[in-house]
Amino acid sequence: MSEVVIPLAHGTDDGEELGWQERALCAQTDPEAFFPEKGGSTREAKKVCRACEVRAECLEYALQHDERFGIWGGLSERERRKLKRQAV
């Protein structure tokens, strides 16, 4: 299995300050749950997201940065693509 790199609680490559990430529940959870194998369950990650106080900020970040993999703000890649199409 390849290593999963999650920018969540660890900042971003470009040094951008993202204080909301320090409060993200996913930073305290198994990162593998947020990047399931193709066809794998997203249930556990979405359950964590539903209880997270920074869910909206996380989703906004994913949409603005075109995150294509993983669960962000409680939505899968497919759900985020659908949301972007509906917004156009």
C-alpha positions in Angstrom: 0.0 0.0 0.0 1.4 3.4 -0.9 2.0 6.1 1.7 -0.9 8.5 2.2 0.1 12.1 2.6 -2.6 14.3 4.2 -2.2 18.0 4.3 -4.9 18.4 6.9 -3.3 19.1 10.3 0.2 19.6 8.8 -0.2 22.7 6.8 0.3 22.9 3.0 3.2 22.7 0.7 3.0 26.4 -0.1 3.2 27.4 3.6 -0.3 28.7 3.7 -1.6 29.2 7.2 -4.7 27.1 7.8 -5.7 27.4 11.5 -8.9 25.4 11.0 -6.9 22.3 10.3 -5.6 22.3 13.9 -9.3 21.8 15.1 -10.1 19.2 12.4 -11.2 15.9 13.9 -9.6 14.0 11.1 -6.2 15.1 12.5 -7.0 12.9 15.5 -8.2 10.0 13.4 -6.7 7.3 11.2 -5.8 9.0 7.9 -6.4 5.9 5.9 -10.2 6.3 6.5 -10.2 9.5 4.6 -8.4 8.0 1.5 -10.1 4.6 1.0 -9.1 2.3 -1.8 -11.3 2.5 -4.9 -14.7 1.0 -4.0 -13.8 1.1 -0.3 -16.2 2.5 2.3 -16.3 6.2 3.2 -18.8 5.6 6.0 -16.3 6.0 8.9 -14.7 9.2 7.5 -18.0 10.8 6.8 -19.1 10.0 10.4 -16.1 11.9 11.7 -16.8 14.8 9.4 -20.4 15.1 10.5 -19.2 15.8 14.0 -16.4 18.1 13.0 -16.7 21.9 13.8 -14.6 22.9 10.7 -16.4 20.8 8.1 -17.4 23.9 6.1 -13.8 25.3 6.0 -12.5 21.9 5.0 -15.0 21.5 2.1 -14.3 25.1 1.0 -10.5 24.4 1.0 -11.0 21.2 -1.1 -13.1 23.0 -3.6 -10.8 26.0 -3.9 -7.7 23.7 -4.3 -9.4 21.2 -6.5 -8.6 18.3 -4.2 -9.3 15.2 -6.3 -8.8 12.4 -3.7 -10.2 11.6 -0.3 -13.0 12.7 1.9 -13.0 16.5 2.5 -15.7 18.3 4.4 -17.8 15.1 4.5 -17.9 14.7 0.7 -16.2 12.2 -1.6 -14.4 13.1 -4.8 -17.6 12.3 -6.8 -19.8 14.3 -4.5 -17.5 17.3 -4.7 -17.4 17.1 -8.6 -21.2 17.0 -8.6 -21.4 20.0 -6.2 -19.1 22.0 -8.5 -21.1 21.1 -11.6 -24.3 22.3 -9.8 -22.7 25.6 -8.9 -21.9 26.4 -12.5 
